[in-house]
C-alpha cells in the first residue's frame, strides 16, 4: 500500500470522474462533524503550478493566505469556500509532511481528492462520488474505477 498512515481518522472524498461534486460533499461532511464538536482539517489534492520546493506544505486559514501562497484561480475556487466556512485547508506536494501538520490541529482529516485520484492517505472511510450524467464511467476510467471499487 502506498498510502500514508495517519494518527487521526481520515475520510477520503474521491470520485469516478472530475467534476462530480467532491468539494460539496467534503463541506457537507465537515459541517456534520462540526455539529459533533469535531475539528476537521481539509487536505486538498495538490495543484503544483509553481515552485514545488516552496509549495511543499501550504496552510490556508484566511484569504490573506491565498495571496501569500500566490494561488491560481483554480486553487482559489477550491479553497475559498472552505476558508469561508472556517475550515483550515492544507495543500502542497510533500504529502507526508502535510499530513503531519494537519494532524496537529485536527480531530478528523478530510482528504478532498482532485480530479478522480485515489487518496494519498489510508482512509478510515473512503467515499466515492459518482456523476449520474456519466453513467458507466465508473467502470471504464482509471483511477475512478478504483475509487468506485473501494
PyMOL commands that set and color helices and strands:
alter all, ss='L'
color gray80, all
select helices_A, chain A and resi 22-35+63-68+73-85+95-103+132-134+137-140+144-149
alter helices_A, ss='H'
color red, helices_A
select strands_A, chain A and resi 9-15+40-44+58-60+88-91+108-112+125-129
alter strands_A, ss='S'
color yellow, strands_A
deselect
rebuild
show_as cartoon
